[in-house]
Amino acid sequence: MGEAKNKKIITVATTGAWPGKENNPNVPIEPEEIAGEIYECWKAGAAVCHIHCRDDRGKAAMEFAKFKKTVDLIRSRKDCDIIINLTTSGGVNLKEDDRIRPFAELGPEMASYDCGTMNWSHSTIFENNPAFLEKLGLLMQEKGVKPEVEVFDPGMIYNAQYYLKKGVLKAPVHFQFCMGVAGGIKGSVKNLVFMKETMEEVAPGSTWSDFGVGASAMEILYAAVAMGGHVRVGMEDNVLYKKGVLAENNMVFVQRARRIIEEFGYEAASPGEAREILGLK
């Protein structure tokens, strides 16, 4: 087995706040669908699962019962040691207490920490105000949950530096670069280099992962691996496997990411190895 530096973490994001069955009928929506695909993605090489849930209409929601059922189903698979990472966003215009409750009560190892407010998809506001971010970071420390610091533009990296200085976040930070989202930074190799260099300047010693939405998906996937980072794949970010072809399931994205990692001479990290890389207890 290679050393930890040669291990690359694959995170699978199966569902997200978007898309729906109308965008791709294979998107898992119900807890049983989500948990089933996560299990198969774990077998295919995913070390982390990033979980969103939907309401009974299939819409973005932070309904605690849906999260609990999904997490319970994953944990009922006694052979599955995948790292559970729960969203704290779940969509836009959601109550802060609802955003917090799943990670606060279900005890995942990780949860997302969206490090700033943005104009989401040129249509609405994705709000993460300073008071909420302070509350969120301190509660994650209290609960022993590692933040996955999601950044959609370089300014959010500097926000993370501010919260590190305040003690709201603790080093080493794990960043998730979210690229190609309308309202955020475009997905390109040039921009990824800039994001990585900015992170290294303001939060040295951090780990990072990346994904590209839509047309930037493959460019960012290859670039992230080539630059020594980790990767996120799945239908939260892309419903097409390639241009004009709907993805059959989330496993095909994990399988492709693993092949790319191996072609670069690396190995897909197991959940245990990912825990070591991320400093999880």
N, C-alpha and C positions, 0 to 999 in steps of 0.2 A: 504494500500500500504506500502511495506517495505521501510526502510530508504535507502538513496542513496548508502550506502556501500554494500547493498544487491542487487544492480542492476548491471547487467553485459551487456555490450554493444556488440551487434552482428553487425559486419560490413560484408556486402556482396560485394565481388569482382566478378562481373558477367563474365568478359571477358578477361582482361589482354592483353599483347602483344602476348601471346601464350595461348591457343591452337587454332586450326582452326576446321572447319567443318569435315576435314578428320580425326581428332582425336576423335571428338564427334559431330555428326550432330546436337546436341541440343545446342551447344554453341551459344549464341546470338552475332551477328556480326553487323547488321544494327542498326542505332539509334532507330528505332521503336522496334526492338527486345530487345535491351538493356534496354530502358526506360520501356517497358512493364514488363520485368522480375523484374526490380527494384521496380516497383509499387507493384507487387505481393509479393516480398520479404519483403517489408515494411509491408504489411498486415500480413505476417507470423511472424514478430517480429524483422526484421532488423531495426536498428536505423541509420546506416550510410551506404552509398553506395560509393564504391571506383570505379571510372570510367576510363576505357580505351576505345579508339575508334579505328576503323580500316579504311583503305582506301577502295576504290571500289573493290580492289582485295582480300579484307579480310586480308590484311597484317598489321603489327604493324605500326602505324603512329600517328602523332600529328596534324592532319588536323583540323584546327579551325572550319570549317563549320560543321564537324561531331560532334565535342564537343558541339557546340552551339545548333545544332538540338536536340541532346540527352538531354541536360540540359533544353532546352525550353519545350520538351515533358514531362519531369518529373515535371517541375514547372507548367505546364498547368493542372495537377491534383490537384485541389484546396484543396482536402482533405488530400493530402500527404505532411507531414512535415519532411520527411527523410532528414538527413544531407548529403549534397553533398560534396564529397571529390574527387578532380580531380588529376589524375596522372600528374607528371612533367617528367616522363621518357618515357613511351609510346613505348619503345623498345631500341635498341642500335644504335649508330652512327647517331643520329638525331641532327638537329640544335638547339642550345641553345635557340634562340629566339622563335622557334616553341614550345619548351618544356614549355616555360614561358607563352606564350600568352593566352592559355585557362583560367588559374586561374586568370591572371592579368585583363582580360576583362570580364569574365563571373561572377565573384564575388561569388565563392563558399565559404562555411564556413571553409573548410579545403582543403589542397593539400599535396601530398606526398613530402618528403624531403629525398632523398636517400643519406645517410651521409658518402659517401666514394666511391672510385673507386674499382672495383673488376674484376677478370677474370670470365666472365659470362659463366657458363655451359661448362667450359674448351674449349671454342670455339672462344670467342671474348672478347672485353673489354667493360664493362659498365662504362663509364667515368662520374665522378662527381668531377671535379677538384676543388681545393680550391677557385679560383676566382669565379667560377660559384656558388659554395655553398654560398659564402658571398653575391653575388648578389641576389641569390634566397631567402636567409633568410631575408635580409633587405627589399626586395620588398614585401615579404609576410607580414612583419610588416606594411609597408606602406599601403598595400591593406586591412589590417585587416583579413588576412587569417591565420588560425592556421596550423602550419606545423605538419604533421604526420611523425615523424622521423623514417624512415625505416632503420633498421640495419640488415645486413646479416652476421655479425661476431662481436665479442666483440670489435675489434679495432674501429669500427664505433661508438660505445657508447662513447669511449674516444674522438673521433672526435667531437661528440656532446658536450662533456664537454668543449672542446676548444672553440667552437662557442658560447657556453653560456658565457664563460669568456670574449669573444670579444664583446658580445652584439648582435651577428648575430642571435642567438636564445634567446628566453625569457622563463624563468621558469613560471609556471611548464610545462615541456616538456611532450608530448605524444609520446611514443615509439611504433613502430610496429616491433616486433621480427619476422624476416622472416627466417624460418628454413627449412633445407632440400634442399635448392637450390644448385645445383652443382657449386662449387666454393666458397660456403659459409659454415657456420657451420651446422653440421649434426643435424637433428631433433631428440632430445631425452630428456627425463626428466632430466637427469644429466646436459646436456648442457643448458636447460632452467633455471634450478636453478642457474647455473653460470651466465647466461645473466642477470637474475633478480637481483642477488646480485651485479653484476658489476654496473648495472643501479642505484641501491640504494646507492652505494658508491659514484658515480660521479655526480648523478643528483637526490638527495633526493627530495621526494615530487612529483615525476613524476607519470603519469599514464602509463599503458602499455596494449598492446594487442599482440596476437600471432597467427601464423598459421604455419602448417607443410605441406610441399609439399609431394605428393606421399605416400609412405609407412609410413611416420611419421605422417600423418594427424590426425589419431584418437588418438594416444598417446599424441600428443601435444594439441589437443582439450580438452581431459580430464584433462591433467596436468595443462593447463592454467586456467581452471575453478577452479580446486581444489586448486590452488595457489593464487586465488583471482584476477586473471587477466580478461581481456576482450578477445574476440575471433573474428577472421576473417575466413570466409568460402566462398566457391564459386568456379566456374569453372576456374577462373584465376589460381587457385592453384591446383585444382584436377578435372579431367574429369571423374574419376571413383567414384561412390558412395560407393562401396566396391569392393574388389578384384574380377575382372572379370565382373563387372556390371557397364555399363555406366550410368552416372547421367541423369535423365530425364529432369531436369531443375535445376536452382539455388535454387528454393524454398525448395527442399528436403534437402539441406544442412542447410538452415536456420531453418527449422522445427526440424531437428535433434539437432542442437546446442541449440535450445530453450528447447527441452526435457532434454538434459543433464544439462543445467543450472538449470532447475526446480528440477531435481532429486537431485542436490546438495543443495537444499533449497534456491536458489537465484531466482531472477526474471529477465527476459529480460527487459532491459531499454527501455523506449520509447524514441523517438528523443528528447523530452523536457528534460527528465532525463539525457540523454547522454550529452546534452548541458551543464547541470549543472555540471556533472562529469568532462567534458573536459574544462570547463571554457570558453565556447563560448558566445559571446555577442548576 
